[in-house]
Amino acid sequence: MLSQQDLAEEARLQALHALGLLDTPREDRFDRFTRLATAAFDVPIALVSLVDRERQWFKSQAGLDYCETPRSLAFCSHTVALDDMLVVSDTLLDERFAAHPHVTGTPRIRFYAGQPLHSVDGQPLGTLCIIDRRPRTFGDAERRMLRDLAQLVQDELNRDVLVANRTRELQDKNAALELTMRLREAAEQALRQKQELLDAVLETVDVGVVACDADGHLMLFNRAARAFHGLDADSALPQAAWPAHYDLYGEDGLTPLAPDDIPLVRALRGERVMDAGMTIHVAGEPPRRLLASGRALHGSTGEPLGAVVAMKDVTELDASRARLAESGEWLRTIADNVPALIAYVDTDLRYRFANERYREWFGVKTADMIGRTVLDAMGDGFYAPRREALERCLAGHASHLEIEERRRGRTRVISSTYLPHIRDGIVQGIYVLSTDATSAREYERQLHALAHSDHLTGLPNRRSYEERFAQAIARARRGATPLALAYLDLDHFKQINDSLGHAVGDAVLREFARRLGATVRATDTVARLAGDEFVIVLEQVGSPLECERIAAKLLDAIRAPFLLDGHTLAVTSSIGIAWSARPEQVALAHAADDGLYRSKHAGRDTASVLVVEETTAAGSGSRHLSR
């Protein structure tokens, strides 16, 4: 059984090997740091070391000719074990190093300073160290400079991981932003619908509605109010001038109404006005006797917003009833002819109003809905997804939702708004307004398809391929399954375009894409990157031998003559396939590209299969398939 120390060392080595840097060629992105360290600290030797199980290997060295030492002789192994900066001012005075062969012999180390380099999860992997052949002191400023320089080296070591993490963060932020935008758009649409409904109601009813703001400025005369007074609201008119300007009199029709007795003024003072009588004398018109009711308006936090009064004309009750009936017919006609579902249900969820669109969309007659509950009239399939929104509305909260319905042989996306009908603080029922959002959602779907599809072949484009490849890598890692990636292009495609024209070339690309899709599994991703460049993501391919069989099928499928627009063409393809038991995105892509290059170099009309090892981006071997 491994000790805690052994387990920690195994975790550290696993993190080290995961970087894929051991035994890779020198890179200037690391050499620049060792050059900078030798110049900054005026030392002859600077190293970027990685401490492996049995050795210390230098990713970059300045001042040394060899690239590794046994771990048992490595100063940096002490730094990794300490997991903190190690400074040895004079090795001859330190009992750990006084008899060390690198102190007593070449390269004659007298001074050493090393700062650990960590993986993104905090594992010490190696060091950035500086070495001098003479003893020296190392002050706070120099220690800080070494730490800063080591941090830069550490960032470079973890560059690919950091970039991948940042990419995921950006993708998550983009997804959150898109969700926020969709929610905001839905909320704005709901508000617009509410406002349109309110405006329609105010301009349709035969009750005069007059409103003022908290300072007593007239802000609203609806259609009926304008008809009563023959005037519109004048926000600049003071309250004292309202009686004369709007011809307001008491119930007797003779006494001018005092400003303080005007129903809207009383409501603004906080009084609950109920059926207050008054008369309007408009020159050239018969007197109108009105009953006015109103109240003060307050915001959600109780702040005063103003007041509103509704006025009923009771001069000729019969005529008023006739007008109301006519108005109801107008409402019904309008409601029945607007391209939306309009309904009203009471607190028992029984329909009290429904327009004719319900019959057109759902095959249910309005007469069969009135007086019945939503569940009884429309069925559980209609009621169940709307139940929560209806219950929320009965609690006094507006709701909005979209539901896909299939009725009468047609599928619709129905966008519905539920508005509570509240009177005196009590919910009286629910207004329902539903519109057909099918076209809008289909347009969104088409936009998404255009953004992720190649317009010529209909295959996923580069953007879609990169997303699916990353998803396949993640699935392979979660399931510990192998993955293969194939790069393909058409041999001598330019000659086809040059000799037969781009129309034939396009037809070749479409047929090529069709054959690729027909040859691989439905779960595999075939995408067009650009021109005649194609790629296939092959998931759960068990071995390189299976890759060879897939390559052979692809080559055979492509070699069959292309019969296009009166032309019979012999088309071939070069293929590079990379396979890995522990796939890594960049390594697979590089190997597949290398395999494609090898196939072209081998004479085309062939495939090369490369096996990608766990810690390298190069294949351990390749095989060619041809006729």
C-alpha positions as CSV (number, residue, x, y, z in Angstrom):
1,M,0.0,0.0,0.0
2,L,1.4,3.4,-1.0
3,S,2.1,6.0,1.7
4,Q,0.7,9.5,1.6
5,Q,4.1,10.7,0.4
6,D,4.2,8.1,-2.4
7,L,0.7,9.0,-3.4
8,A,1.6,12.7,-3.5
9,E,4.7,11.9,-5.6
10,E,2.5,9.9,-8.1
11,A,0.1,12.8,-8.4
12,R,3.0,15.1,-9.0
13,L,4.4,12.9,-11.7
14,Q,1.0,12.5,-13.3
15,A,0.7,16.2,-13.5
16,L,4.2,16.5,-15.0
17,H,3.6,13.9,-17.7
18,A,0.3,15.5,-18.6
19,L,2.1,18.6,-19.8
20,G,3.6,16.5,-22.6
21,L,6.9,18.5,-22.4
22,L,9.4,15.9,-21.4
23,D,12.0,15.0,-24.1
24,T,10.6,17.6,-26.5
25,P,12.9,19.8,-28.6
26,R,14.2,23.1,-27.3
27,E,11.9,26.0,-27.7
28,D,12.8,29.7,-27.8
29,R,9.7,30.5,-25.6
30,F,11.6,28.8,-22.7
31,D,15.2,29.7,-23.8
32,R,14.4,33.4,-23.7
33,F,13.8,33.0,-19.9
34,T,17.1,31.3,-19.2
35,R,18.9,33.9,-21.3
36,L,17.1,36.6,-19.4
37,A,18.0,34.9,-16.0
38,T,21.7,34.7,-16.8
39,A,21.7,38.4,-17.8
40,A,19.5,39.6,-15.0
41,F,21.4,37.8,-12.2
42,D,24.9,37.9,-13.8
43,V,25.3,34.1,-13.5
44,P,26.9,31.7,-16.0
45,I,24.1,29.0,-15.7
46,A,20.3,29.2,-15.7
47,L,18.0,26.2,-16.1
48,V,14.3,25.4,-16.6
49,S,14.2,21.9,-15.0
50,L,11.5,19.3,-14.8
51,V,12.0,16.7,-12.1
52,D,11.0,13.2,-13.3
53,R,10.8,10.0,-11.3
54,E,14.5,9.1,-11.8
55,R,16.0,12.1,-13.5
56,Q,16.2,15.9,-13.8
57,W,15.5,17.0,-17.4
58,F,16.2,20.5,-18.7
59,K,13.5,22.0,-21.0
60,S,16.0,24.9,-21.3
61,Q,19.6,25.3,-20.2
62,A,22.0,28.2,-20.6
63,G,25.6,27.5,-19.7
64,L,25.4,23.7,-19.7
65,D,26.0,21.3,-22.5
66,Y,23.9,18.3,-21.2
67,C,20.1,18.2,-20.9
68,E,19.6,15.9,-17.9
69,T,21.1,14.5,-14.7
70,P,20.2,11.7,-12.3
71,R,17.6,12.9,-9.8
72,S,19.8,11.8,-7.0
73,L,22.3,14.6,-8.0
74,A,19.7,17.3,-8.7
75,F,19.7,20.4,-6.5
76,C,16.3,21.1,-8.0
77,S,14.9,17.9,-6.4
78,H,15.4,19.6,-3.0
79,T,13.5,22.6,-4.2
80,V,10.6,20.5,-5.5
81,A,10.5,18.6,-2.2
82,L,10.6,21.9,-0.2
83,D,8.0,23.4,-2.6
84,D,9.5,26.8,-1.9
85,M,12.4,28.9,-3.0
86,L,15.8,27.3,-2.1
87,V,18.9,29.5,-1.9
88,V,22.3,28.1,-1.1
89,S,24.7,31.0,-0.8
90,D,27.8,28.8,-0.5
91,T,27.6,25.1,-1.2
92,L,30.9,24.4,0.6
93,L,29.3,25.7,3.8
94,D,26.2,23.6,3.4
95,E,26.5,20.0,4.6
96,R,24.0,18.8,2.1
97,F,26.1,19.9,-0.9
98,A,29.7,20.3,0.4
99,A,30.8,16.9,-1.0
100,H,28.4,16.9,-4.0
101,P,30.2,15.9,-7.2
102,H,28.8,18.9,-9.1
103,V,30.4,21.1,-6.3
104,T,33.7,19.4,-6.1
105,G,33.8,18.8,-9.9
106,T,32.3,20.2,-13.0
107,P,30.4,22.5,-13.2
108,R,31.7,23.6,-9.7
109,I,28.6,24.9,-8.2
110,R,29.2,27.4,-5.4
111,F,25.8,29.2,-5.4
112,Y,22.3,27.9,-6.2
113,A,18.9,29.6,-6.2
114,G,15.8,27.8,-7.4
115,Q,12.1,28.7,-7.5
116,P,9.5,25.9,-7.9
117,L,7.3,25.7,-11.1
118,H,3.8,24.4,-10.5
119,S,1.0,22.9,-12.6
120,V,-2.4,24.6,-12.7
121,D,-3.5,22.4,-9.8
122,G,-0.5,23.4,-7.6
123,Q,1.8,20.3,-8.2
124,P,5.5,21.2,-8.1
125,L,6.9,20.0,-11.4
126,G,10.4,21.5,-11.5
127,T,12.2,24.8,-11.1
128,L,13.7,27.9,-12.6
129,C,17.1,28.0,-11.1
130,I,20.3,30.0,-11.4
131,I,23.9,28.7,-10.6
132,D,27.1,30.6,-10.0
133,R,30.7,29.3,-9.6
134,R,31.3,31.7,-6.8
135,P,29.5,32.2,-3.5
136,R,27.2,35.2,-3.3
137,T,24.4,36.7,-1.3
138,F,20.8,36.8,-2.5
139,G,18.7,39.7,-1.3
140,D,15.0,40.3,-1.1
141,A,14.9,42.2,-4.5
142,E,16.7,39.3,-6.2
143,R,14.4,36.8,-4.6
144,R,11.3,38.7,-5.8
145,M,12.8,39.0,-9.3
146,L,13.4,35.2,-9.4
147,R,9.8,34.5,-8.3
148,D,8.4,36.9,-10.9
149,L,10.5,35.3,-13.7
150,A,9.5,31.8,-12.5
151,Q,5.9,32.8,-12.6
152,L,6.3,33.7,-16.3
153,V,8.0,30.4,-17.0
154,Q,5.1,28.6,-15.1
155,D,2.5,30.4,-17.2
156,E,4.3,29.2,-20.3
157,L,4.5,25.6,-19.0
158,N,0.7,25.7,-18.4
159,R,-0.1,27.7,-21.5
160,D,-2.3,25.1,-23.2
161,V,-4.2,24.3,-20.0
162,L,-4.7,28.0,-19.2
163,V,-5.9,28.7,-22.8
164,A,-8.3,25.8,-22.6
165,N,-9.6,27.0,-19.2
166,R,-10.0,30.6,-20.5
167,T,-11.8,29.3,-23.6
168,R,-14.3,27.4,-21.4
169,E,-14.8,30.5,-19.3
170,L,-15.5,32.6,-22.3
171,Q,-17.9,30.0,-23.7
172,D,-19.7,29.9,-20.4
173,K,-19.9,33.7,-20.3
174,N,-21.2,33.8,-23.9
175,A,-23.9,31.2,-23.1
176,A,-24.9,33.1,-20.0
177,L,-25.0,36.4,-22.0
178,E,-27.1,34.7,-24.7
179,L,-29.5,33.4,-22.1
180,T,-29.8,36.8,-20.5
181,M,-30.4,38.4,-23.9
182,R,-33.1,35.9,-24.7
183,L,-34.8,36.4,-21.3
184,R,-34.6,40.2,-21.7
185,E,-36.1,40.0,-25.1
186,A,-38.9,37.8,-23.8
187,A,-39.5,40.2,-21.0
188,E,-39.5,43.2,-23.3
189,Q,-41.9,41.4,-25.7
190,A,-44.2,40.6,-22.8
191,L,-44.2,44.2,-21.7
192,R,-44.9,45.4,-25.2
193,Q,-47.8,43.0,-25.4
194,K,-49.1,44.2,-22.0
195,Q,-48.9,47.8,-23.1
196,E,-50.6,47.1,-26.4
197,L,-53.4,45.3,-24.6
198,L,-53.8,48.1,-22.1
199,D,-53.8,50.7,-24.8
200,A,-56.4,48.7,-26.8
201,V,-58.6,48.3,-23.8
202,L,-58.4,52.0,-22.9
203,E,-59.2,53.2,-26.4
204,T,-62.0,50.7,-26.8
205,V,-64.1,50.9,-23.7
206,D,-66.9,53.5,-23.5
207,V,-66.0,54.5,-20.0
208,G,-64.1,57.7,-19.8
209,V,-60.7,57.3,-18.1
210,V,-58.9,60.4,-16.9
211,A,-55.5,60.2,-15.0
212,C,-53.1,62.7,-13.5
213,D,-49.6,62.4,-12.1
214,A,-48.6,62.9,-8.5
215,D,-48.3,66.7,-9.0
216,G,-51.8,67.0,-10.4
217,H,-50.9,67.4,-14.1
218,L,-53.4,65.8,-16.4
219,M,-51.7,63.0,-18.3
220,L,-54.4,60.9,-19.9
221,F,-57.8,61.3,-21.5
222,N,-58.9,58.1,-23.3
223,R,-61.2,58.1,-26.3
224,A,-64.4,58.2,-24.3
225,A,-63.1,61.0,-22.0
226,R,-62.2,63.1,-25.0
227,A,-65.7,62.5,-26.4
228,F,-67.3,63.6,-23.1
229,H,-65.4,66.8,-22.9
230,G,-64.7,67.5,-26.5
231,L,-61.1,68.1,-25.4
232,D,-57.9,66.2,-24.7
233,A,-55.9,66.4,-21.5
234,D,-53.9,69.6,-21.0
235,S,-51.0,68.9,-18.7
236,A,-50.2,72.6,-18.2
237,L,-53.7,73.5,-16.9
238,P,-53.9,74.2,-13.1
239,Q,-56.6,72.4,-11.1
240,A,-58.4,75.6,-10.4
241,A,-59.1,76.1,-14.1
242,W,-60.4,72.5,-14.7
243,P,-64.1,73.3,-14.0
244,A,-64.3,76.2,-16.5
245,H,-62.1,74.6,-19.2
246,Y,-63.9,71.3,-19.1
247,D,-67.4,72.7,-18.4
248,L,-67.9,70.8,-15.1
249,Y,-71.0,71.2,-13.0
250,G,-72.7,69.6,-10.1
251,E,-75.3,66.9,-10.3
252,D,-78.0,69.6,-10.8
253,G,-76.3,70.7,-14.0
254,L,-76.5,74.3,-12.8
255,T,-73.8,74.9,-10.1
256,P,-70.3,75.1,-11.4
257,L,-68.2,72.4,-9.7
258,A,-65.7,73.6,-7.2
259,P,-62.1,72.5,-7.9
260,D,-61.9,70.6,-4.6
261,D,-65.1,68.7,-5.5
262,I,-63.8,67.4,-8.8
263,P,-63.6,63.5,-8.5
264,L,-60.0,63.3,-9.8
265,V,-58.9,65.9,-7.3
266,R,-60.6,64.0,-4.5
267,A,-58.9,60.8,-5.6
268,L,-55.5,62.5,-5.7
269,R,-56.0,63.6,-2.1
270,G,-56.4,59.9,-1.2
271,E,-60.2,59.6,-1.1
272,R,-61.8,56.5,-2.5
273,V,-64.4,58.0,-4.9
274,M,-67.4,55.9,-5.8
275,D,-70.1,56.9,-8.3
276,A,-69.7,60.6,-7.7
277,G,-72.3,62.5,-9.8
278,M,-71.4,65.5,-12.1
279,T,-72.6,67.1,-15.3
280,I,-70.7,68.2,-18.4
281,H,-72.0,71.2,-20.3
282,V,-70.2,71.4,-23.6
283,A,-71.3,74.3,-25.8
284,G,-73.6,73.1,-28.6
285,E,-74.1,69.6,-27.0
286,P,-76.8,68.3,-24.7
287,P,-75.7,68.0,-21.1
288,R,-74.1,64.7,-20.0
289,R,-74.6,63.3,-16.6
290,L,-71.7,61.2,-15.4
291,L,-70.9,58.9,-12.5
292,A,-67.2,59.0,-11.6
293,S,-65.2,56.5,-9.6
294,G,-61.5,56.7,-8.9
295,R,-58.6,56.2,-6.5
296,A,-55.0,57.3,-6.0
297,L,-52.2,55.3,-7.7
298,H,-49.1,54.0,-5.9
299,G,-46.0,52.3,-7.1
300,S,-44.7,48.9,-5.9
301,T,-42.9,50.5,-3.0
302,G,-45.8,52.7,-2.0
303,E,-44.6,55.9,-3.7
304,P,-47.5,58.1,-5.0
305,L,-47.9,58.0,-8.8
306,G,-51.0,60.1,-9.2
307,A,-54.7,59.2,-9.5
308,V,-57.2,57.8,-12.0
309,V,-61.0,58.3,-12.5
310,A,-63.4,56.3,-14.6
311,M,-66.5,58.1,-15.8
312,K,-69.8,56.4,-16.9
313,D,-72.3,58.3,-18.9
314,V,-75.8,57.7,-17.5
315,T,-77.6,60.4,-19.4
316,E,-79.5,57.9,-21.5
317,L,-79.1,54.5,-20.0
318,D,-80.7,52.7,-22.8
319,A,-78.6,54.4,-25.4
320,S,-75.6,53.7,-23.2
321,R,-76.5,50.0,-23.0
322,A,-76.9,50.0,-26.8
323,R,-73.5,51.5,-27.2
324,L,-72.0,49.1,-24.8
325,A,-73.5,46.2,-26.7
326,E,-72.2,47.6,-29.9
327,S,-68.8,48.1,-28.3
328,G,-69.0,44.4,-27.2
329,E,-69.6,43.4,-30.8
330,W,-66.7,45.5,-31.9
331,L,-64.5,43.8,-29.3
332,R,-65.7,40.4,-30.4
333,T,-65.1,41.3,-34.1
334,I,-61.7,42.6,-33.4
335,A,-60.8,39.7,-31.1
336,D,-62.1,37.1,-33.6
337,N,-60.1,38.6,-36.4
338,V,-56.7,39.4,-34.8
339,P,-54.1,36.7,-35.4
340,A,-53.9,35.7,-31.7
341,L,-55.8,33.7,-29.1
342,I,-57.6,36.0,-26.7
343,A,-59.5,34.6,-23.7
344,Y,-60.6,35.4,-20.1
345,V,-60.9,32.8,-17.4
346,D,-62.3,33.4,-13.9
347,T,-60.8,32.3,-10.6
348,D,-62.3,28.8,-11.1
349,L,-60.4,28.6,-14.4
350,R,-63.6,28.6,-16.3
351,Y,-63.7,30.3,-19.7
352,R,-65.7,33.5,-19.7
353,F,-64.5,34.7,-23.1
354,A,-62.6,33.1,-26.0
355,N,-62.2,34.3,-29.5
356,E,-62.7,32.3,-32.7
357,R,-59.0,31.6,-33.1
358,Y,-59.4,28.7,-30.6
359,R,-61.7,26.9,-33.1
360,E,-59.2,27.6,-36.0
361,W,-56.1,26.5,-34.0
362,F,-57.5,23.7,-31.8
363,G,-60.9,22.8,-33.4
364,V,-62.8,23.8,-30.3
365,K,-65.9,26.0,-30.7
366,T,-66.1,29.1,-28.5
367,A,-69.7,28.1,-27.4
368,D,-68.3,24.8,-26.2
369,M,-65.6,26.6,-24.1
370,I,-67.7,29.2,-22.2
371,G,-68.5,28.1,-18.7
372,R,-66.2,25.1,-18.8
373,T,-62.8,24.8,-17.1
374,V,-59.6,24.9,-19.1
375,L,-59.0,21.2,-18.3
376,D,-62.5,20.2,-19.4
377,A,-62.6,22.4,-22.5
378,M,-59.1,21.8,-23.8
379,G,-58.0,18.5,-22.3
380,D,-55.0,17.6,-20.0
381,G,-52.5,17.8,-22.8
382,F,-53.3,21.5,-23.1
383,Y,-53.8,22.3,-19.4
384,A,-50.9,20.5,-17.8
385,P,-48.0,22.6,-19.2
386,R,-50.0,25.8,-18.5
387,R,-51.2,24.9,-15.0
388,E,-48.3,26.6,-13.2
389,A,-48.6,29.8,-15.2
390,L,-52.4,29.9,-14.5
391,E,-51.9,29.3,-10.7
392,R,-49.2,32.0,-10.6
393,C,-51.6,34.4,-12.3
394,L,-54.3,33.6,-9.8
395,A,-51.7,34.6,-7.1
396,G,-51.5,38.0,-8.7
397,H,-48.4,37.6,-10.9
398,A,-48.2,37.9,-14.6
399,S,-46.6,35.0,-16.5
400,H,-45.2,34.3,-20.0
401,L,-44.3,31.0,-21.6
402,E,-43.9,29.3,-25.0
403,I,-45.3,25.9,-25.7
404,E,-45.1,23.8,-28.9
405,E,-48.5,22.4,-29.8
406,R,-49.5,19.9,-32.5
407,R,-53.2,20.1,-33.3
408,R,-55.2,19.5,-36.5
409,G,-52.1,18.3,-38.4
410,R,-50.0,21.4,-37.7
411,T,-47.3,22.2,-35.2
412,R,-47.3,25.7,-33.7
413,V,-45.0,27.4,-31.2
414,I,-47.5,29.4,-29.0
415,S,-46.3,32.3,-27.0
416,S,-48.7,33.2,-24.2
417,T,-49.0,36.0,-21.7
418,Y,-51.2,35.6,-18.6
419,L,-52.3,38.9,-16.9
420,P,-54.1,38.8,-13.6
421,H,-57.4,40.8,-13.5
422,I,-57.2,42.5,-10.1
423,R,-59.9,44.6,-8.5
424,D,-59.6,46.1,-5.0
425,G,-56.5,44.0,-4.5
426,I,-58.3,40.8,-5.3
427,V,-57.7,38.7,-8.4
428,Q,-61.0,38.4,-10.4
429,G,-59.7,36.4,-13.3
430,I,-57.0,36.0,-15.9
431,Y,-56.5,37.7,-19.3
432,V,-54.9,35.3,-21.8
433,L,-53.2,36.5,-25.0
434,S,-51.4,34.0,-27.2
435,T,-49.6,34.6,-30.5
436,D,-48.1,32.2,-33.0
437,A,-44.3,32.4,-32.7
438,T,-43.7,29.5,-35.1
439,S,-42.2,31.6,-37.9
440,A,-40.0,33.5,-35.5
441,R,-38.6,30.3,-33.9
442,E,-38.1,28.7,-37.3
443,Y,-36.2,31.8,-38.5
444,E,-34.0,31.5,-35.4
445,R,-33.4,27.8,-36.2
446,Q,-32.5,28.6,-39.8
447,L,-30.1,31.3,-38.6
448,H,-28.4,28.8,-36.3
449,A,-28.2,26.2,-39.1
450,L,-26.6,28.8,-41.4
451,A,-24.0,29.7,-38.8
452,H,-23.1,26.1,-38.2
453,S,-23.4,24.5,-41.7
454,D,-21.4,24.6,-44.9
455,H,-23.6,26.2,-47.6
456,L,-22.3,24.0,-50.4
457,T,-22.4,20.5,-48.9
458,G,-24.8,20.9,-46.0
459,L,-22.1,19.4,-43.7
460,P,-21.1,21.0,-40.4
461,N,-18.7,23.9,-41.0
462,R,-15.4,24.6,-39.2
463,R,-17.1,26.3,-36.3
464,S,-19.5,23.4,-35.8
465,Y,-16.6,20.9,-36.2
466,E,-14.5,22.5,-33.5
467,E,-17.4,22.4,-31.1
468,R,-18.2,18.8,-31.8
469,F,-14.5,17.8,-31.7
470,A,-14.1,19.3,-28.3
471,Q,-17.3,17.6,-27.1
472,A,-16.0,14.2,-28.5
473,I,-12.7,14.7,-26.6
474,A,-14.6,15.4,-23.4
475,R,-16.7,12.2,-23.9
476,A,-13.7,10.1,-24.6
477,R,-12.0,11.3,-21.5
478,R,-15.0,10.7,-19.3
479,G,-15.6,7.3,-20.7
480,A,-11.8,6.4,-21.0
481,T,-12.5,5.4,-24.7
482,P,-10.2,5.9,-27.7
483,L,-10.8,8.5,-30.4
484,A,-9.7,8.9,-34.0
485,L,-9.6,12.0,-36.2
486,A,-9.4,11.8,-40.1
487,Y,-8.2,14.6,-42.4
488,L,-9.1,14.2,-46.1
489,D,-8.8,16.2,-49.2
490,L,-9.3,15.5,-52.9
491,D,-6.3,14.7,-55.1
492,H,-5.7,17.2,-57.9
493,F,-8.9,19.1,-57.1
494,K,-7.5,22.3,-58.7
495,Q,-7.2,20.5,-62.0
496,I,-10.9,19.7,-61.9
497,N,-11.8,23.3,-61.3
498,D,-9.4,24.6,-63.9
499,S,-10.4,22.1,-66.7
500,L,-14.1,21.6,-66.1
501,G,-15.2,24.8,-64.2
502,H,-16.3,25.6,-60.7
503,A,-19.8,24.3,-61.2
504,V,-18.4,20.8,-61.8
505,G,-16.0,21.3,-58.9
506,D,-18.8,22.1,-56.6
507,A,-20.8,19.1,-57.8
508,V,-17.7,16.9,-57.0
509,L,-17.5,18.4,-53.5
510,R,-21.1,17.7,-52.9
511,E,-20.8,14.1,-54.1
512,F,-17.6,13.6,-52.1
513,A,-19.4,14.9,-49.0
514,R,-22.3,12.5,-49.6
515,R,-20.0,9.5,-50.0
516,L,-18.2,10.3,-46.8
517,G,-21.4,10.6,-44.8
518,A,-22.7,7.3,-46.3
519,T,-19.5,5.4,-45.5
520,V,-19.1,6.3,-41.8
521,R,-21.5,5.8,-38.9
522,A,-24.3,8.2,-38.1
523,T,-22.6,9.0,-34.8
524,D,-19.4,10.1,-36.5
525,T,-19.0,13.8,-37.5
526,V,-18.2,14.6,-41.1
527,A,-17.4,18.3,-41.7
528,R,-16.0,20.5,-44.4
529,L,-13.2,22.9,-43.2
530,A,-12.6,24.8,-46.5
531,G,-12.1,24.2,-50.2
532,D,-11.5,20.5,-50.6
533,E,-10.5,19.9,-47.0
534,F,-12.7,17.6,-45.0
535,V,-12.5,16.1,-41.5
536,I,-14.2,13.1,-39.7
537,V,-14.4,12.7,-35.9
538,L,-14.5,8.9,-35.3
539,E,-15.6,8.1,-31.7
540,Q,-15.0,4.7,-30.0
541,V,-12.7,3.3,-32.6
542,G,-11.2,0.4,-30.8
543,S,-7.7,0.2,-32.4
544,P,-5.5,1.4,-35.2
545,L,-6.4,-1.7,-37.2
546,E,-10.1,-0.6,-37.1
547,C,-8.9,2.8,-38.4
548,E,-7.2,1.0,-41.3
549,R,-10.5,-0.7,-42.2
550,I,-12.4,2.6,-42.0
551,A,-9.7,4.2,-44.3
552,A,-10.0,1.3,-46.8
553,K,-13.8,1.8,-46.9
554,L,-13.4,5.5,-47.5
555,L,-10.9,5.0,-50.3
556,D,-13.1,2.4,-52.0
557,A,-16.2,4.6,-51.7
558,I,-14.4,7.6,-53.2
559,R,-12.7,5.6,-56.1
560,A,-16.1,4.7,-57.6
561,P,-16.5,6.9,-60.8
562,F,-18.2,10.3,-60.3
563,L,-21.1,10.7,-62.8
564,L,-21.7,14.5,-62.8
565,D,-23.3,16.8,-65.4
566,G,-22.4,14.5,-68.3
567,H,-18.9,13.9,-67.0
568,T,-17.5,10.7,-65.7
569,L,-14.6,11.5,-63.3
570,A,-12.1,9.4,-61.6
571,V,-11.6,11.0,-58.2
572,T,-9.3,9.9,-55.4
573,S,-8.5,11.2,-52.0
574,S,-5.6,11.4,-49.6
575,I,-6.3,10.6,-46.0
576,G,-4.5,11.0,-42.7
577,I,-6.0,9.3,-39.6
578,A,-4.7,9.8,-36.0
579,W,-5.8,7.4,-33.3
580,S,-5.2,7.7,-29.5
581,A,-6.3,5.7,-26.5
582,R,-6.1,8.9,-24.4
583,P,-7.0,11.6,-26.9
584,E,-5.8,15.2,-26.6
585,Q,-7.2,17.8,-29.0
586,V,-4.1,19.5,-30.3
587,A,-2.1,16.3,-30.5
588,L,-4.7,14.5,-32.6
589,A,-5.1,17.4,-35.0
590,H,-1.4,17.6,-35.5
591,A,-1.0,13.9,-36.1
592,A,-4.0,13.7,-38.5
593,D,-2.5,16.6,-40.5
594,D,0.9,14.8,-40.5
595,G,-0.8,11.6,-41.7
596,L,-2.4,13.5,-44.6
597,Y,0.9,15.0,-45.6
598,R,2.5,11.5,-45.5
599,S,-0.3,10.2,-47.8
600,K,0.3,12.9,-50.3
601,H,4.0,12.3,-50.2
602,A,3.4,8.6,-50.7
603,G,1.7,9.3,-54.0
604,R,-1.9,10.2,-53.0
605,D,-5.0,7.9,-53.3
606,T,-3.8,6.4,-50.0
607,A,-4.3,6.7,-46.3
608,S,-1.9,6.9,-43.4
609,V,-2.8,5.8,-39.8
610,L,-0.8,7.3,-36.9
611,V,-1.0,6.2,-33.3
612,V,-0.6,9.1,-30.9
613,E,1.1,8.3,-27.7
614,E,-0.1,9.7,-24.4
615,T,2.8,12.2,-23.8
616,T,3.7,13.2,-27.3
617,A,2.0,14.9,-30.2
618,A,3.7,12.6,-32.8
619,G,2.6,9.1,-33.8
620,S,4.5,6.1,-32.7
621,G,4.1,4.6,-36.2
622,S,2.1,4.8,-39.4
623,R,0.8,2.5,-42.1
624,H,-0.3,3.4,-45.7
625,L,-3.4,2.0,-47.5
626,S,-3.7,2.2,-51.3
627,R,-4.8,0.2,-54.3
